[in-house]
Amino acid sequence: MRTDLLNAFGAGVAANDGTVAACFNPRHGIRVIHEGNLYEFVICFECYSAKWFKNGVRNHGFLTTGLPQPKFDRALRGAGIKLPEPAR
């Protein structure tokens, strides 16, 4: 599951063509521990923006697409987490 989410997220980042909006209402995130460091990614699939933190320190944001969202939503539903209402 984790590998699928990371792969989907990476594919979404690679597929972004520069499209972005300005809302940043993050409803998804992923946390990874790699080589003793904590990486946290906060994702807004509405505007295709993501921000990331390494050990709690914010770094430059980057863009993604909406392609990974269905996999993230399935993982959350599978864990019994109610999804928020879509933004209007």
Rosetta silent file (secondary structure, phi, psi, omega in degrees, C-alpha in Angstrom):
SEQUENCE: MRTDLLNAFGAGVAANDGTVAACFNPRHGIRVIHEGNLYEFVICFECYSAKWFKNGVRNHGFLTTGLPQPKFDRALRGAGIKLPEPAR
SCORE:     score description
SCORE:     0.000 S_00000001
   1 L     0.000  -48.701 -178.840    0.000    0.000    0.000 S_00000001
   2 H   -61.765  -42.951  179.578    2.706    2.510    0.955 S_00000001
   3 H   -63.161  -40.882  178.072    4.714    1.771   -2.162 S_00000001
   4 H   -60.770  -42.763  179.309    1.587    2.190   -4.304 S_00000001
   5 H   -64.854  -45.120  179.351    0.886    5.578   -2.715 S_00000001
   6 H   -63.482  -41.888  178.728    4.462    6.763   -3.155 S_00000001
   7 H   -64.644  -42.417  178.694    4.546    5.556   -6.768 S_00000001
   8 H   -63.756  -42.314  179.147    1.209    7.230   -7.536 S_00000001
   9 H   -62.738  -45.722  178.081    2.388   10.451   -5.905 S_00000001
  10 H   -60.971  -39.917  178.509    5.643   10.385   -7.886 S_00000001
  11 H   -65.879  -38.540  177.576    3.742    9.768  -11.117 S_00000001
  12 H   -64.154  -41.495  177.876    1.457   12.713  -10.355 S_00000001
  13 H   -63.438  -45.343 -178.872    4.437   14.981   -9.752 S_00000001
  14 H   -64.432  -30.481 -175.520    6.091   13.826  -12.986 S_00000001
  15 H   -84.069  -12.253 -177.011    2.873   14.377  -14.967 S_00000001
  16 L   -65.758  132.593 -178.175    2.275   17.982  -13.884 S_00000001
  17 L  -103.158   17.123 -178.273    2.565   20.369  -16.826 S_00000001
  18 L   102.105   -3.773  179.062    2.766   23.523  -14.723 S_00000001
  19 L   -67.056  131.222  179.358   -0.960   23.653  -13.980 S_00000001
  20 L  -157.993  151.614  171.092   -1.660   25.159  -10.561 S_00000001
  21 L  -120.240 -175.665 -172.920   -4.325   27.170   -8.751 S_00000001
  22 L  -113.929   16.061 -173.097   -3.956   29.277   -5.629 S_00000001
  23 L   -76.536  -50.258 -171.001   -6.275   27.657   -3.088 S_00000001
  24 L    43.246   75.183  172.720   -4.039   25.254   -1.114 S_00000001
  25 L  -113.309   75.771 -173.305   -6.690   23.444    0.927 S_00000001
  26 L   -63.817  131.712  178.772   -4.688   20.294    1.710 S_00000001
  27 L  -125.162    1.018 -178.683   -6.801   17.232    2.403 S_00000001
  28 E  -137.545  158.796  177.212   -4.175   14.550    1.948 S_00000001
  29 E  -163.800  165.696  177.159   -0.723   13.831    3.225 S_00000001
  30 E  -147.371  142.565 -178.821    1.919   11.188    3.498 S_00000001
  31 E  -122.505  132.443 -177.506    4.663   10.659    6.041 S_00000001
  32 E  -132.723  135.130  170.758    7.883    8.786    5.251 S_00000001
  33 E  -107.122  122.605 -177.661   10.857    7.904    7.417 S_00000001
  34 E  -138.330  124.580  179.821   13.981    7.474    5.310 S_00000001
  35 L    50.038   41.997  176.249   17.530    7.106    6.605 S_00000001
  36 L    79.575    2.547  179.128   16.447    8.365   10.018 S_00000001
  37 E  -108.641  143.696  177.510   14.751   11.499    8.685 S_00000001
  38 E   -97.353  122.423  176.875   11.032   12.255    8.811 S_00000001
  39 E  -113.823  129.911  178.307    9.551   13.582    5.565 S_00000001
  40 E  -125.311  131.169 -179.780    5.989   14.890    5.524 S_00000001
  41 E  -117.608  125.303  178.967    4.117   15.845    2.377 S_00000001
  42 E  -110.471  124.322 -166.678    0.917   17.904    2.603 S_00000001
  43 E  -123.669  133.594  171.050   -1.085   17.714   -0.608 S_00000001
  44 E  -113.992  104.209  178.892   -3.912   19.724   -2.158 S_00000001
  45 L   -76.187  -10.280  177.896   -5.256   17.803   -5.134 S_00000001
  46 L   -72.118  -42.933 -179.669   -7.660   20.693   -5.788 S_00000001
  47 L  -109.894    2.362  177.298   -4.893   23.108   -6.847 S_00000001
  48 L    66.888   28.831  179.664   -2.227   20.440   -7.531 S_00000001
  49 E  -110.206  148.675  175.830    0.168   21.857   -4.944 S_00000001
  50 E  -137.542  145.980  173.567    2.220   20.056   -2.328 S_00000001
  51 E  -122.109  149.369 -179.203    4.412   21.276    0.488 S_00000001
  52 E  -135.972  153.815 -176.485    6.995   19.156    2.222 S_00000001
  53 E  -130.676  140.319  173.207    8.834   19.135    5.490 S_00000001
  54 E  -117.257  117.324 -178.174   12.016   17.393    6.569 S_00000001
  55 L    51.435   40.399  176.110   12.186   16.824   10.312 S_00000001
  56 L    84.740   -2.829 -179.523    9.580   19.557   10.792 S_00000001
  57 E  -100.800  123.802 -178.050   11.343   22.178    8.655 S_00000001
  58 E   -70.424  139.683  176.961    9.365   23.411    5.650 S_00000001
  59 L  -117.329 -178.947  179.117   11.016   23.218    2.236 S_00000001
  60 L   -61.249  144.113  176.216   10.028   24.534   -1.188 S_00000001
  61 L   -79.769  174.440  178.034    6.679   23.352   -2.483 S_00000001
  62 E  -153.478  174.044 -175.606    6.102   21.572   -5.758 S_00000001
  63 E  -106.951  153.939  175.044    3.289   20.612   -8.106 S_00000001
  64 L  -137.049 -161.736  173.753    1.429   17.373   -8.706 S_00000001
  65 L  -131.712 -177.936  175.855   -1.779   16.412  -10.535 S_00000001
  66 L   -83.728   -3.519 -176.416   -5.069   14.887   -9.453 S_00000001
  67 L   -56.421  -39.446 -178.180   -4.014   11.460  -10.738 S_00000001
  68 L   -75.797  -16.243 -171.795   -2.898   10.086   -7.325 S_00000001
  69 H   -56.013  -44.299  179.823   -6.028   11.184   -5.454 S_00000001
  70 H   -57.742  -38.136  178.013   -8.143    8.049   -6.086 S_00000001
  71 H   -67.745  -40.860  177.348   -5.408    5.835   -4.592 S_00000001
  72 H   -63.344  -43.318  179.542   -5.059    8.125   -1.576 S_00000001
  73 H   -62.996  -42.837  178.138   -8.853    8.139   -1.120 S_00000001
  74 H   -61.067  -42.453  179.817   -9.036    4.317   -1.324 S_00000001
  75 H   -62.706  -42.414  179.304   -6.281    3.980    1.280 S_00000001
  76 H   -66.181  -46.467  178.283   -8.090    6.339    3.639 S_00000001
  77 H   -61.192  -40.033  178.481  -11.456    4.645    3.153 S_00000001
  78 H   -62.597  -25.907  178.137   -9.807    1.260    3.659 S_00000001
  79 L   -90.792    4.994  178.620   -8.501    2.504    7.003 S_00000001
  80 L    78.202   19.671 -179.406  -12.013    3.573    8.013 S_00000001
  81 L   -94.948  126.055  178.981  -11.282    7.293    7.703 S_00000001
  82 L   -73.745  131.879  179.311  -14.171    9.431    6.526 S_00000001
  83 L   -80.901  145.163  177.677  -13.187   11.689    3.655 S_00000001
  84 L   -69.735  160.004  175.312  -13.995   15.400    3.875 S_00000001
  85 L   -63.882  143.334  177.215  -16.581   16.904    1.589 S_00000001
  86 L   -60.986  149.676  177.012  -15.090   18.097   -1.704 S_00000001
  87 L   -65.896  150.520  179.801  -14.334   21.804   -1.884 S_00000001
  88 L  -111.407    0.000    0.000  -16.929   23.909   -3.648 S_00000001
